[in-house]
Amino acid sequence: MSDEDIDTSDIPPLSEEFFAKAELRMPKSPVEITVQVDPETFAWFKAQGETAEQQMAVALKIYAEAHKAYPGSQVLST
C-alpha cells in the first residue's frame, strides 16, 4: 500500500499550538550487558528468524512495561 492509498480524512490537521508545545525526544542508547540464558530459551529465540539479541531485548521491554503498573514494582536507575 502506498501513502496515497491511505485514507487520512478522519484525522484533523495539527494546529500551531500543537507544534508550539511539541518537544523533540531522542531515544536513549541501549546498554550492553552480559546475561546468562538457559539453552532452551536461547534456542527458541534463535529459531524465530531474526537476531536473538534484538528479540530478547524487546521481550524484556514488554515484560518491564507490563509490570510497571503493579504496586511494589520499582525501577532501578544507575
PQR file with spaces between the fields and no chain letter, atoms N, CA, C, O and H, PARSE charges and radii, in Angstrom:
ATOM       1  N    MET     1       0.861   -1.178    0.000 -0.4000 1.5000
ATOM       2  CA   MET     1       0.000    0.000    0.000 -0.0000 2.0000
ATOM       3  C    MET     1       0.904    1.236    0.000  0.5500 1.7000
ATOM       4  O    MET     1       1.871    1.311    0.758 -0.5500 1.4000
ATOM       5  N    SER     2       0.584    2.175   -0.837 -0.4000 1.5000
ATOM       6  CA   SER     2       1.368    3.412   -0.888 -0.0000 2.0000
ATOM       7  C    SER     2       0.740    4.457    0.028  0.5500 1.7000
ATOM       8  O    SER     2      -0.397    4.295    0.470 -0.5500 1.4000
ATOM       9  H    SER     2      -0.201    2.115   -1.453  0.4000 1.0000
ATOM      10  N    ASP     3       1.471    5.516    0.309 -0.4000 1.5000
ATOM      11  CA   ASP     3       0.964    6.596    1.164 -0.0000 2.0000
ATOM      12  C    ASP     3      -0.301    7.210    0.587  0.5500 1.7000
ATOM      13  O    ASP     3      -1.199    7.600    1.333 -0.5500 1.4000
ATOM      14  H    ASP     3       2.395    5.648   -0.050  0.4000 1.0000
ATOM      15  N    GLU     4      -0.379    7.298   -0.728 -0.4000 1.5000
ATOM      16  CA   GLU     4      -1.547    7.898   -1.374 -0.0000 2.0000
ATOM      17  C    GLU     4      -2.816    7.065   -1.167  0.5500 1.7000
ATOM      18  O    GLU     4      -3.922    7.601   -1.228 -0.5500 1.4000
ATOM      19  H    GLU     4       0.351    6.981   -1.334  0.4000 1.0000
ATOM      20  N    ASP     5      -2.666    5.768   -0.923 -0.4000 1.5000
ATOM      21  CA   ASP     5      -3.812    4.877   -0.734 -0.0000 2.0000
ATOM      22  C    ASP     5      -4.380    4.918    0.680  0.5500 1.7000
ATOM      23  O    ASP     5      -5.440    4.343    0.928 -0.5500 1.4000
ATOM      24  H    ASP     5      -1.767    5.332   -0.873  0.4000 1.0000
ATOM      25  N    ILE     6      -3.710    5.576    1.602 -0.4000 1.5000
ATOM      26  CA   ILE     6      -4.153    5.622    2.999 -0.0000 2.0000
ATOM      27  C    ILE     6      -5.158    6.753    3.177  0.5500 1.7000
ATOM      28  O    ILE     6      -4.887    7.900    2.823 -0.5500 1.4000
ATOM      29  H    ILE     6      -2.849    6.043    1.401  0.4000 1.0000
ATOM      30  N    ASP     7      -6.328    6.414    3.733 -0.4000 1.5000
ATOM      31  CA   ASP     7      -7.382    7.408    3.969 -0.0000 2.0000
ATOM      32  C    ASP     7      -7.126    8.099    5.308  0.5500 1.7000
ATOM      33  O    ASP     7      -7.276    7.486    6.365 -0.5500 1.4000
ATOM      34  H    ASP     7      -6.548    5.482    4.021  0.4000 1.0000
ATOM      35  N    THR     8      -6.744    9.358    5.261 -0.4000 1.5000
ATOM      36  CA   THR     8      -6.488   10.136    6.476 -0.0000 2.0000
ATOM      37  C    THR     8      -7.546   11.210    6.693  0.5500 1.7000
ATOM      38  O    THR     8      -7.326   12.155    7.450 -0.5500 1.4000
ATOM      39  H    THR     8      -6.622    9.856    4.403  0.4000 1.0000
ATOM      40  N    SER     9      -8.693   11.071    6.033 -0.4000 1.5000
ATOM      41  CA   SER     9      -9.719   12.115    6.097 -0.0000 2.0000
ATOM      42  C    SER     9     -10.314   12.281    7.494  0.5500 1.7000
ATOM      43  O    SER     9     -10.871   13.336    7.800 -0.5500 1.4000
ATOM      44  H    SER     9      -8.872   10.303    5.417  0.4000 1.0000
ATOM      45  N    ASP    10     -10.207   11.266    8.340 -0.4000 1.5000
ATOM      46  CA   ASP    10     -10.764   11.356    9.686 -0.0000 2.0000
ATOM      47  C    ASP    10      -9.752   11.890   10.711  0.5500 1.7000
ATOM      48  O    ASP    10     -10.059   11.959   11.901 -0.5500 1.4000
ATOM      49  H    ASP    10      -9.754   10.410    8.092  0.4000 1.0000
ATOM      50  N    ILE    11      -8.561   12.264   10.261 -0.4000 1.5000
ATOM      51  CA   ILE    11      -7.532   12.786   11.157 -0.0000 2.0000
ATOM      52  C    ILE    11      -7.485   14.306   11.002  0.5500 1.7000
ATOM      53  O    ILE    11      -7.194   14.809    9.916 -0.5500 1.4000
ATOM      54  H    ILE    11      -8.311   12.208    9.294  0.4000 1.0000
ATOM      55  N    PRO    12      -7.770   15.040   12.078 -0.5600 1.5000
ATOM      56  CA   PRO    12      -7.750   16.505   11.962  0.2800 2.0000
ATOM      57  C    PRO    12      -6.318   17.014   11.773  0.5500 1.7000
ATOM      58  O    PRO    12      -5.373   16.381   12.244 -0.5500 1.4000
ATOM      59  N    PRO    13      -6.151   18.148   11.091 -0.5600 1.5000
ATOM      60  CA   PRO    13      -4.804   18.700   10.933  0.2800 2.0000
ATOM      61  C    PRO    13      -4.254   19.165   12.285  0.5500 1.7000
ATOM      62  O    PRO    13      -5.010   19.528   13.186 -0.5500 1.4000
ATOM      63  N    LEU    14      -2.919   19.147   12.409 -0.4000 1.5000
ATOM      64  CA   LEU    14      -2.286   19.592   13.644 -0.0000 2.0000
ATOM      65  C    LEU    14      -2.228   21.114   13.667  0.5500 1.7000
ATOM      66  O    LEU    14      -1.943   21.756   12.656 -0.5500 1.4000
ATOM      67  H    LEU    14      -2.304   18.852   11.677  0.4000 1.0000
ATOM      68  N    SER    15      -2.502   21.677   14.833 -0.4000 1.5000
ATOM      69  CA   SER    15      -2.565   23.132   14.974 -0.0000 2.0000
ATOM      70  C    SER    15      -1.187   23.713   15.284  0.5500 1.7000
ATOM      71  O    SER    15      -0.245   22.988   15.605 -0.5500 1.4000
ATOM      72  H    SER    15      -2.733   21.156   15.654  0.4000 1.0000
ATOM      73  N    GLU    16      -1.094   25.025   15.181 -0.4000 1.5000
ATOM      74  CA   GLU    16       0.134   25.730   15.562 -0.0000 2.0000
ATOM      75  C    GLU    16       0.423   25.524   17.046  0.5500 1.7000
ATOM      76  O    GLU    16       1.581   25.430   17.453 -0.5500 1.4000
ATOM      77  H    GLU    16      -1.859   25.615   14.921  0.4000 1.0000
ATOM      78  N    GLU    17      -0.645   25.453   17.857 -0.4000 1.5000
ATOM      79  CA   GLU    17      -0.490   25.228   19.300 -0.0000 2.0000
ATOM      80  C    GLU    17       0.198   23.885   19.560  0.5500 1.7000
ATOM      81  O    GLU    17       1.050   23.773   20.442 -0.5500 1.4000
ATOM      82  H    GLU    17      -1.586   25.529   17.527  0.4000 1.0000
ATOM      83  N    PHE    18      -0.184   22.871   18.779 -0.4000 1.5000
ATOM      84  CA   PHE    18       0.454   21.563   18.918 -0.0000 2.0000
ATOM      85  C    PHE    18       1.958   21.679   18.704  0.5500 1.7000
ATOM      86  O    PHE    18       2.746   21.185   19.510 -0.5500 1.4000
ATOM      87  H    PHE    18      -0.875   22.963   18.063  0.4000 1.0000
ATOM      88  N    PHE    19       2.356   22.340   17.604 -0.4000 1.5000
ATOM      89  CA   PHE    19       3.776   22.454   17.291 -0.0000 2.0000
ATOM      90  C    PHE    19       4.509   23.350   18.276  0.5500 1.7000
ATOM      91  O    PHE    19       5.701   23.154   18.509 -0.5500 1.4000
ATOM      92  H    PHE    19       1.716   22.742   16.949  0.4000 1.0000
ATOM      93  N    ALA    20       3.818   24.336   18.865 -0.4000 1.5000
ATOM      94  CA   ALA    20       4.442   25.211   19.855 -0.0000 2.0000
ATOM      95  C    ALA    20       4.789   24.432   21.125  0.5500 1.7000
ATOM      96  O    ALA    20       5.766   24.751   21.802 -0.5500 1.4000
ATOM      97  H    ALA    20       2.849   24.495   18.675  0.4000 1.0000
ATOM      98  N    LYS    21       3.994   23.418   21.445 -0.4000 1.5000
ATOM      99  CA   LYS    21       4.224   22.620   22.655 -0.0000 2.0000
ATOM     100  C    LYS    21       5.065   21.369   22.390  0.5500 1.7000
ATOM     101  O    LYS    21       5.505   20.704   23.329 -0.5500 1.4000
ATOM     102  H    LYS    21       3.201   23.159   20.895  0.4000 1.0000
ATOM     103  N    ALA    22       5.285   21.053   21.125 -0.4000 1.5000
ATOM     104  CA   ALA    22       5.986   19.811   20.768 -0.0000 2.0000
ATOM     105  C    ALA    22       7.430   19.842   21.255  0.5500 1.7000
ATOM     106  O    ALA    22       8.079   20.888   21.246 -0.5500 1.4000
ATOM     107  H    ALA    22       4.928   21.593   20.363  0.4000 1.0000
ATOM     108  N    GLU    23       7.920   18.686   21.679 -0.4000 1.5000
ATOM     109  CA   GLU    23       9.300   18.542   22.130 -0.0000 2.0000
ATOM     110  C    GLU    23       9.956   17.414   21.352  0.5500 1.7000
ATOM     111  O    GLU    23       9.333   16.384   21.095 -0.5500 1.4000
ATOM     112  H    GLU    23       7.393   17.837   21.686  0.4000 1.0000
ATOM     113  N    LEU    24      11.203   17.608   20.980 -0.4000 1.5000
ATOM     114  CA   LEU    24      11.969   16.561   20.335 -0.0000 2.0000
ATOM     115  C    LEU    24      12.530   15.650   21.422  0.5500 1.7000
ATOM     116  O    LEU    24      13.262   16.096   22.304 -0.5500 1.4000
ATOM     117  H    LEU    24      11.709   18.445   21.188  0.4000 1.0000
ATOM     118  N    ARG    25      12.178   14.374   21.348 -0.4000 1.5000
ATOM     119  CA   ARG    25      12.688   13.397   22.315 -0.0000 2.0000
ATOM     120  C    ARG    25      13.439   12.323   21.548  0.5500 1.7000
ATOM     121  O    ARG    25      12.862   11.614   20.724 -0.5500 1.4000
ATOM     122  H    ARG    25      11.583   14.011   20.631  0.4000 1.0000
ATOM     123  N    MET    26      14.718   12.212   21.825 -0.4000 1.5000
ATOM     124  CA   MET    26      15.565   11.231   21.163 -0.0000 2.0000
ATOM     125  C    MET    26      15.602    9.961   22.007  0.5500 1.7000
ATOM     126  O    MET    26      15.613   10.033   23.236 -0.5500 1.4000
ATOM     127  H    MET    26      15.186   12.788   22.495  0.4000 1.0000
ATOM     128  N    PRO    27      15.622    8.798   21.354 -0.5600 1.5000
ATOM     129  CA   PRO    27      15.705    7.551   22.120  0.2800 2.0000
ATOM     130  C    PRO    27      17.051    7.441   22.834  0.5500 1.7000
ATOM     131  O    PRO    27      18.074    7.922   22.347 -0.5500 1.4000
ATOM     132  N    LYS    28      17.021    6.804   23.983 -0.4000 1.5000
ATOM     133  CA   LYS    28      18.257    6.594   24.740 -0.0000 2.0000
ATOM     134  C    LYS    28      19.052    5.467   24.091  0.5500 1.7000
ATOM     135  O    LYS    28      18.485    4.549   23.498 -0.5500 1.4000
ATOM     136  H    LYS    28      16.190    6.413   24.378  0.4000 1.0000
ATOM     137  N    SER    29      20.357    5.550   24.210 -0.4000 1.5000
ATOM     138  CA   SER    29      21.223    4.499   23.681 -0.0000 2.0000
ATOM     139  C    SER    29      21.060    3.245   24.527  0.5500 1.7000
ATOM     140  O    SER    29      20.947    3.336   25.749 -0.5500 1.4000
ATOM     141  H    SER    29      20.818    6.295   24.692  0.4000 1.0000
ATOM     142  N    PRO    30      21.046    2.073   23.891 -0.5600 1.5000
ATOM     143  CA   PRO    30      20.919    0.843   24.670  0.2800 2.0000
ATOM     144  C    PRO    30      22.158    0.587   25.526  0.5500 1.7000
ATOM     145  O    PRO    30      23.254    1.052   25.213 -0.5500 1.4000
ATOM     146  N    VAL    31      21.966   -0.151   26.593 -0.4000 1.5000
ATOM     147  CA   VAL    31      23.053   -0.525   27.496 -0.0000 2.0000
ATOM     148  C    VAL    31      23.428   -1.962   27.165  0.5500 1.7000
ATOM     149  O    VAL    31      22.563   -2.831   27.064 -0.5500 1.4000
ATOM     150  H    VAL    31      21.076   -0.529   26.847  0.4000 1.0000
ATOM     151  N    GLU    32      24.709   -2.202   27.000 -0.4000 1.5000
ATOM     152  CA   GLU    32      25.156   -3.569   26.727 -0.0000 2.0000
ATOM     153  C    GLU    32      25.463   -4.273   28.033  0.5500 1.7000
ATOM     154  O    GLU    32      26.168   -3.743   28.892 -0.5500 1.4000
ATOM     155  H    GLU    32      25.412   -1.496   27.082  0.4000 1.0000
ATOM     156  N    ILE    33      24.917   -5.493   28.172 -0.4000 1.5000
ATOM     157  CA   ILE    33      25.159   -6.308   29.357 -0.0000 2.0000
ATOM     158  C    ILE    33      25.422   -7.743   28.927  0.5500 1.7000
ATOM     159  O    ILE    33      25.211   -8.111   27.772 -0.5500 1.4000
ATOM     160  H    ILE    33      24.344   -5.924   27.475  0.4000 1.0000
ATOM     161  N    THR    34      25.876   -8.530   29.859 -0.4000 1.5000
ATOM     162  CA   THR    34      26.004   -9.964   29.641 -0.0000 2.0000
ATOM     163  C    THR    34      25.045  -10.642   30.600  0.5500 1.7000
ATOM     164  O    THR    34      25.041  -10.350   31.795 -0.5500 1.4000
ATOM     165  H    THR    34      26.046   -8.231   30.798  0.4000 1.0000
ATOM     166  N    VAL    35      24.235  -11.544   30.075 -0.4000 1.5000
ATOM     167  CA   VAL    35      23.271  -12.239   30.909 -0.0000 2.0000
ATOM     168  C    VAL    35      23.258  -13.714   30.513  0.5500 1.7000
ATOM     169  O    VAL    35      23.381  -14.059   29.338 -0.5500 1.4000
ATOM     170  H    VAL    35      24.239  -11.781   29.104  0.4000 1.0000
ATOM     171  N    GLN    36      23.109  -14.560   31.502 -0.4000 1.5000
ATOM     172  CA   GLN    36      23.054  -15.996   31.225 -0.0000 2.0000
ATOM     173  C    GLN    36      21.605  -16.392   30.950  0.5500 1.7000
ATOM     174  O    GLN    36      20.692  -16.019   31.687 -0.5500 1.4000
ATOM     175  H    GLN    36      23.008  -14.280   32.457  0.4000 1.0000
ATOM     176  N    VAL    37      21.417  -17.155   29.875 -0.4000 1.5000
ATOM     177  CA   VAL    37      20.095  -17.630   29.466 -0.0000 2.0000
ATOM     178  C    VAL    37      20.193  -19.134   29.273  0.5500 1.7000
ATOM     179  O    VAL    37      21.174  -19.640   28.727 -0.5500 1.4000
ATOM     180  H    VAL    37      22.159  -17.458   29.276  0.4000 1.0000
ATOM     181  N    ASP    38      19.163  -19.845   29.729 -0.4000 1.5000
ATOM     182  CA   ASP    38      19.226  -21.297   29.566 -0.0000 2.0000
ATOM     183  C    ASP    38      19.199  -21.658   28.076  0.5500 1.7000
ATOM     184  O    ASP    38      18.612  -20.934   27.272 -0.5500 1.4000
ATOM     185  H    ASP    38      18.366  -19.435   30.173  0.4000 1.0000
ATOM     186  N    PRO    39      19.831  -22.773   27.709 -0.5600 1.5000
ATOM     187  CA   PRO    39      19.974  -23.138   26.303  0.2800 2.0000
ATOM     188  C    PRO    39      18.643  -23.264   25.548  0.5500 1.7000
ATOM     189  O    PRO    39      18.565  -22.901   24.374 -0.5500 1.4000
ATOM     190  N    GLU    40      17.604  -23.775   26.208 -0.4000 1.5000
ATOM     191  CA   GLU    40      16.320  -23.953   25.534 -0.0000 2.0000
ATOM     192  C    GLU    40      15.693  -22.605   25.162  0.5500 1.7000
ATOM     193  O    GLU    40      15.150  -22.446   24.068 -0.5500 1.4000
ATOM     194  H    GLU    40      17.667  -24.070   27.161  0.4000 1.0000
ATOM     195  N    THR    41      15.772  -21.647   26.073 -0.4000 1.5000
ATOM     196  CA   THR    41      15.214  -20.319   25.802 -0.0000 2.0000
ATOM     197  C    THR    41      15.991  -19.646   24.675  0.5500 1.7000
ATOM     198  O    THR    41      15.390  -19.058   23.776 -0.5500 1.4000
ATOM     199  H    THR    41      16.213  -21.776   26.961  0.4000 1.0000
ATOM     200  N    PHE    42      17.305  -19.727   24.715 -0.4000 1.5000
ATOM     201  CA   PHE    42      18.115  -19.117   23.670 -0.0000 2.0000
ATOM     202  C    PHE    42      17.841  -19.781   22.320  0.5500 1.7000
ATOM     203  O    PHE    42      17.754  -19.096   21.300 -0.5500 1.4000
ATOM     204  H    PHE    42      17.793  -20.205   25.446  0.4000 1.0000
ATOM     205  N    ALA    43      17.707  -21.095   22.308 -0.4000 1.5000
ATOM     206  CA   ALA    43      17.408  -21.813   21.062 -0.0000 2.0000
ATOM     207  C    ALA    43      16.065  -21.356   20.490  0.5500 1.7000
ATOM     208  O    ALA    43      15.928  -21.204   19.276 -0.5500 1.4000
ATOM     209  H    ALA    43      17.777  -21.651   23.136  0.4000 1.0000
ATOM     210  N    TRP    44      15.078  -21.136   21.358 -0.4000 1.5000
ATOM     211  CA   TRP    44      13.771  -20.671   20.876 -0.0000 2.0000
ATOM     212  C    TRP    44      13.904  -19.309   20.209  0.5500 1.7000
ATOM     213  O    TRP    44      13.365  -19.101   19.122 -0.5500 1.4000
ATOM     214  H    TRP    44      15.189  -21.259   22.344  0.4000 1.0000
ATOM     215  N    PHE    45      14.614  -18.376   20.846 -0.4000 1.5000
ATOM     216  CA   PHE    45      14.804  -17.052   20.250 -0.0000 2.0000
ATOM     217  C    PHE    45      15.571  -17.146   18.935  0.5500 1.7000
ATOM     218  O    PHE    45      15.216  -16.472   17.968 -0.5500 1.4000
ATOM     219  H    PHE    45      15.051  -18.545   21.729  0.4000 1.0000
ATOM     220  N    LYS    46      16.615  -17.970   18.882 -0.4000 1.5000
ATOM     221  CA   LYS    46      17.393  -18.124   17.652 -0.0000 2.0000
ATOM     222  C    LYS    46      16.533  -18.687   16.519  0.5500 1.7000
ATOM     223  O    LYS    46      16.757  -18.364   15.353 -0.5500 1.4000
ATOM     224  H    LYS    46      16.903  -18.518   19.668  0.4000 1.0000
ATOM     225  N    ALA    47      15.564  -19.513   16.851 -0.4000 1.5000
ATOM     226  CA   ALA    47      14.713  -20.148   15.832 -0.0000 2.0000
ATOM     227  C    ALA    47      13.663  -19.196   15.259  0.5500 1.7000
ATOM     228  O    ALA    47      12.973  -19.561   14.308 -0.5500 1.4000
ATOM     229  H    ALA    47      15.381  -19.775   17.798  0.4000 1.0000
ATOM     230  N    GLN    48      13.523  -18.002   15.800 -0.4000 1.5000
ATOM     231  CA   GLN    48      12.483  -17.083   15.350 -0.0000 2.0000
ATOM     232  C    GLN    48      12.829  -16.354   14.054  0.5500 1.7000
ATOM     233  O    GLN    48      11.958  -15.708   13.472 -0.5500 1.4000
ATOM     234  H    GLN    48      14.084  -17.704   16.572  0.4000 1.0000
ATOM     235  N    GLY    49      14.059  -16.438   13.591 -0.4000 1.5000
ATOM     236  CA   GLY    49      14.410  -15.883   12.292 -0.0000 2.0000
ATOM     237  C    GLY    49      15.118  -14.542   12.312  0.5500 1.7000
ATOM     238  O    GLY    49      15.802  -14.210   11.343 -0.5500 1.4000
ATOM     239  H    GLY    49      14.767  -16.963   14.064  0.4000 1.0000
ATOM     240  N    GLU    50      14.987  -13.764   13.360 -0.4000 1.5000
ATOM     241  CA   GLU    50      15.730  -12.508   13.477 -0.0000 2.0000
ATOM     242  C    GLU    50      16.809  -12.714   14.525  0.5500 1.7000
ATOM     243  O    GLU    50      16.954  -13.806   15.075 -0.5500 1.4000
ATOM     244  H    GLU    50      14.431  -14.034   14.147  0.4000 1.0000
ATOM     245  N    THR    51      17.554  -11.673   14.796 -0.4000 1.5000
ATOM     246  CA   THR    51      18.622  -11.850   15.779 -0.0000 2.0000
ATOM     247  C    THR    51      18.028  -12.080   17.166  0.5500 1.7000
ATOM     248  O    THR    51      17.100  -11.391   17.587 -0.5500 1.4000
ATOM     249  H    THR    51      17.436  -10.785   14.349  0.4000 1.0000
ATOM     250  N    ALA    52      18.570  -13.034   17.839 -0.4000 1.5000
ATOM     251  CA   ALA    52      18.079  -13.398   19.171 -0.0000 2.0000
ATOM     252  C    ALA    52      18.218  -12.242   20.145  0.5500 1.7000
ATOM     253  O    ALA    52      17.344  -12.031   20.986 -0.5500 1.4000
ATOM     254  H    ALA    52      19.325  -13.594   17.497  0.4000 1.0000
ATOM     255  N    GLU    53      19.309  -11.492   20.042 -0.4000 1.5000
ATOM     256  CA   GLU    53      19.544  -10.398   20.978 -0.0000 2.0000
ATOM     257  C    GLU    53      18.462   -9.328   20.881  0.5500 1.7000
ATOM     258  O    GLU    53      17.975   -8.848   21.905 -0.5500 1.4000
ATOM     259  H    GLU    53      20.019  -11.664   19.359  0.4000 1.0000
ATOM     260  N    GLN    54      18.081   -8.952   19.670 -0.4000 1.5000
ATOM     261  CA   GLN    54      17.039   -7.939   19.499 -0.0000 2.0000
ATOM     262  C    GLN    54      15.703   -8.429   20.039  0.5500 1.7000
ATOM     263  O    GLN    54      14.991   -7.681   20.709 -0.5500 1.4000
ATOM     264  H    GLN    54      18.476   -9.342   18.838  0.4000 1.0000
ATOM     265  N    GLN    55      15.364   -9.662   19.758 -0.4000 1.5000
ATOM     266  CA   GLN    55      14.094  -10.201   20.228 -0.0000 2.0000
ATOM     267  C    GLN    55      14.060  -10.324   21.741  0.5500 1.7000
ATOM     268  O    GLN    55      13.025  -10.071   22.356 -0.5500 1.4000
ATOM     269  H    GLN    55      15.943  -10.270   19.214  0.4000 1.0000
ATOM     270  N    MET    56      15.172  -10.707   22.351 -0.4000 1.5000
ATOM     271  CA   MET    56      15.213  -10.794   23.809 -0.0000 2.0000
ATOM     272  C    MET    56      15.078   -9.406   24.435  0.5500 1.7000
ATOM     273  O    MET    56      14.415   -9.248   25.460 -0.5500 1.4000
ATOM     274  H    MET    56      16.013  -10.913   21.852  0.4000 1.0000
ATOM     275  N    ALA    57      15.704   -8.404   23.822 -0.4000 1.5000
ATOM     276  CA   ALA    57      15.587   -7.039   24.335 -0.0000 2.0000
ATOM     277  C    ALA    57      14.140   -6.565   24.278  0.5500 1.7000
ATOM     278  O    ALA    57      13.658   -5.934   25.218 -0.5500 1.4000
ATOM     279  H    ALA    57      16.242   -8.532   22.990  0.4000 1.0000
ATOM     280  N    VAL    58      13.449   -6.863   23.190 -0.4000 1.5000
ATOM     281  CA   VAL    58      12.040   -6.474   23.056 -0.0000 2.0000
ATOM     282  C    VAL    58      11.195   -7.210   24.098  0.5500 1.7000
ATOM     283  O    VAL    58      10.322   -6.610   24.724 -0.5500 1.4000
ATOM     284  H    VAL    58      13.841   -7.376   22.426  0.4000 1.0000
ATOM     285  N    ALA    59      11.450   -8.502   24.283 -0.4000 1.5000
ATOM     286  CA   ALA    59      10.693   -9.282   25.269 -0.0000 2.0000
ATOM     287  C    ALA    59      10.892   -8.712   26.679  0.5500 1.7000
ATOM     288  O    ALA    59       9.935   -8.622   27.448 -0.5500 1.4000
ATOM     289  H    ALA    59      12.159   -8.990   23.775  0.4000 1.0000
ATOM     290  N    LEU    60      12.112   -8.333   27.018 -0.4000 1.5000
ATOM     291  CA   LEU    60      12.371   -7.742   28.332 -0.0000 2.0000
ATOM     292  C    LEU    60      11.673   -6.398   28.488  0.5500 1.7000
ATOM     293  O    LEU    60      11.146   -6.091   29.558 -0.5500 1.4000
ATOM     294  H    LEU    60      12.889   -8.406   26.394  0.4000 1.0000
ATOM     295  N    LYS    61      11.666   -5.596   27.426 -0.4000 1.5000
ATOM     296  CA   LYS    61      10.999   -4.295   27.485 -0.0000 2.0000
ATOM     297  C    LYS    61       9.500   -4.477   27.695  0.5500 1.7000
ATOM     298  O    LYS    61       8.905   -3.786   28.522 -0.5500 1.4000
ATOM     299  H    LYS    61      12.094   -5.846   26.557  0.4000 1.0000
ATOM     300  N    ILE    62       8.884   -5.395   26.957 -0.4000 1.5000
ATOM     301  CA   ILE    62       7.450   -5.667   27.111 -0.0000 2.0000
ATOM     302  C    ILE    62       7.156   -6.134   28.533  0.5500 1.7000
ATOM     303  O    ILE    62       6.185   -5.686   29.142 -0.5500 1.4000
ATOM     304  H    ILE    62       9.367   -5.956   26.285  0.4000 1.0000
ATOM     305  N    TYR    63       7.975   -7.020   29.061 -0.4000 1.5000
ATOM     306  CA   TYR    63       7.793   -7.526   30.417 -0.0000 2.0000
ATOM     307  C    TYR    63       7.883   -6.384   31.428  0.5500 1.7000
ATOM     308  O    TYR    63       7.043   -6.272   32.321 -0.5500 1.4000
ATOM     309  H    TYR    63       8.764   -7.384   28.566  0.4000 1.0000
ATOM     310  N    ALA    64       8.905   -5.534   31.285 -0.4000 1.5000
ATOM     311  CA   ALA    64       9.086   -4.421   32.218 -0.0000 2.0000
ATOM     312  C    ALA    64       7.917   -3.441   32.143  0.5500 1.7000
ATOM     313  O    ALA    64       7.425   -2.988   33.176 -0.5500 1.4000
ATOM     314  H    ALA    64       9.588   -5.625   30.559  0.4000 1.0000
ATOM     315  N    GLU    65       7.468   -3.112   30.935 -0.4000 1.5000
ATOM     316  CA   GLU    65       6.336   -2.192   30.776 -0.0000 2.0000
ATOM     317  C    GLU    65       5.069   -2.776   31.400  0.5500 1.7000
ATOM     318  O    GLU    65       4.307   -2.052   32.041 -0.5500 1.4000
ATOM     319  H    GLU    65       7.868   -3.480   30.096  0.4000 1.0000
ATOM     320  N    ALA    66       4.843   -4.053   31.221 -0.4000 1.5000
ATOM     321  CA   ALA    66       3.646   -4.703   31.763 -0.0000 2.0000
ATOM     322  C    ALA    66       3.648   -4.709   33.286  0.5500 1.7000
ATOM     323  O    ALA    66       2.584   -4.687   33.905 -0.5500 1.4000
ATOM     324  H    ALA    66       5.462   -4.641   30.701  0.4000 1.0000
ATOM     325  N    HIS    67       4.825   -4.740   33.892 -0.4000 1.5000
ATOM     326  CA   HIS    67       4.912   -4.831   35.346 -0.0000 2.0000
ATOM     327  C    HIS    67       5.078   -3.482   36.034  0.5500 1.7000
ATOM     328  O    HIS    67       5.101   -3.429   37.264 -0.5500 1.4000
ATOM     329  H    HIS    67       5.689   -4.758   33.389  0.4000 1.0000
ATOM     330  N    LYS    68       5.193   -2.402   35.287 -0.4000 1.5000
ATOM     331  CA   LYS    68       5.279   -1.074   35.900 -0.0000 2.0000
ATOM     332  C    LYS    68       3.977   -0.692   36.581  0.5500 1.7000
ATOM     333  O    LYS    68       3.986    0.090   37.532 -0.5500 1.4000
ATOM     334  H    LYS    68       5.174   -2.445   34.289  0.4000 1.0000
ATOM     335  N    ALA    69       2.870   -1.224   36.117 -0.4000 1.5000
ATOM     336  CA   ALA    69       1.560   -0.849   36.645 -0.0000 2.0000
ATOM     337  C    ALA    69       1.264   -1.502   37.995  0.5500 1.7000
ATOM     338  O    ALA    69       0.334   -1.088   38.686 -0.5500 1.4000
ATOM     339  H    ALA    69       2.863   -1.860   35.345  0.4000 1.0000
ATOM     340  N    TYR    70       2.045   -2.517   38.379 -0.4000 1.5000
ATOM     341  CA   TYR    70       1.762   -3.226   39.616 -0.0000 2.0000
ATOM     342  C    TYR    70       2.402   -2.525   40.804  0.5500 1.7000
ATOM     343  O    TYR    70       3.550   -2.090   40.724 -0.5500 1.4000
ATOM     344  H    TYR    70       2.801   -2.853   37.817  0.4000 1.0000
ATOM     345  N    PRO    71       1.655   -2.411   41.921 -0.5600 1.5000
ATOM     346  CA   PRO    71       2.226   -1.822   43.131  0.2800 2.0000
ATOM     347  C    PRO    71       3.437   -2.646   43.595  0.5500 1.7000
ATOM     348  O    PRO    71       3.463   -3.873   43.492 -0.5500 1.4000
ATOM     349  N    GLY    72       4.402   -1.941   44.092 -0.4000 1.5000
ATOM     350  CA   GLY    72       5.596   -2.631   44.595 -0.0000 2.0000
ATOM     351  C    GLY    72       6.666   -2.818   43.561  0.5500 1.7000
ATOM     352  O    GLY    72       7.792   -3.176   43.907 -0.5500 1.4000
ATOM     353  H    GLY    72       4.380   -0.945   44.176  0.4000 1.0000
ATOM     354  N    SER    73       6.356   -2.587   42.282 -0.4000 1.5000
ATOM     355  CA   SER    73       7.401   -2.711   41.277 -0.0000 2.0000
ATOM     356  C    SER    73       8.251   -1.456   41.319  0.5500 1.7000
ATOM     357  O    SER    73       7.733   -0.347   41.448 -0.5500 1.4000
ATOM     358  H    SER    73       5.442   -2.296   42.001  0.4000 1.0000
ATOM     359  N    GLN    74       9.532   -1.634   41.211 -0.4000 1.5000
ATOM     360  CA   GLN    74      10.446   -0.499   41.308 -0.0000 2.0000
ATOM     361  C    GLN    74      11.310   -0.442   40.068  0.5500 1.7000
ATOM     362  O    GLN    74      11.712   -1.472   39.528 -0.5500 1.4000
ATOM     363  H    GLN    74       9.952   -2.536   41.106  0.4000 1.0000
ATOM     364  N    VAL    75      11.591    0.762   39.622 -0.4000 1.5000
ATOM     365  CA   VAL    75      12.512    0.967   38.519 -0.0000 2.0000
ATOM     366  C    VAL    75      13.834    1.383   39.118  0.5500 1.7000
ATOM     367  O    VAL    75      13.912    2.377   39.840 -0.5500 1.4000
ATOM     368  H    VAL    75      11.264    1.599   40.061  0.4000 1.0000
ATOM     369  N    LEU    76      14.879    0.622   38.820 -0.4000 1.5000
ATOM     370  CA   LEU    76      16.207    0.919   39.350 -0.0000 2.0000
ATOM     371  C    LEU    76      16.939    1.806   38.367  0.5500 1.7000
ATOM     372  O    LEU    76      16.926    1.546   37.164 -0.5500 1.4000
ATOM     373  H    LEU    76      14.815   -0.186   38.234  0.4000 1.0000
ATOM     374  N    SER    77      17.574    2.844   38.860 -0.4000 1.5000
ATOM     375  CA   SER    77      18.372    3.708   37.982 -0.0000 2.0000
ATOM     376  C    SER    77      19.840    3.507   38.316  0.5500 1.7000
ATOM     377  O    SER    77      20.199    3.137   39.434 -0.5500 1.4000
ATOM     378  H    SER    77      17.585    3.056   39.838  0.4000 1.0000
ATOM     379  N    THR    78      20.685    3.760   37.315 -0.4000 1.5000
ATOM     380  CA   THR    78      22.117    3.595   37.529 -0.0000 2.0000
ATOM     381  C    THR    78      22.810    4.915   37.492  0.5500 1.7000
ATOM     382  O    THR    78      24.029    4.977   37.654 -0.5500 1.4000
ATOM     383  H    THR    78      20.394    4.061   36.407  0.4000 1.0000
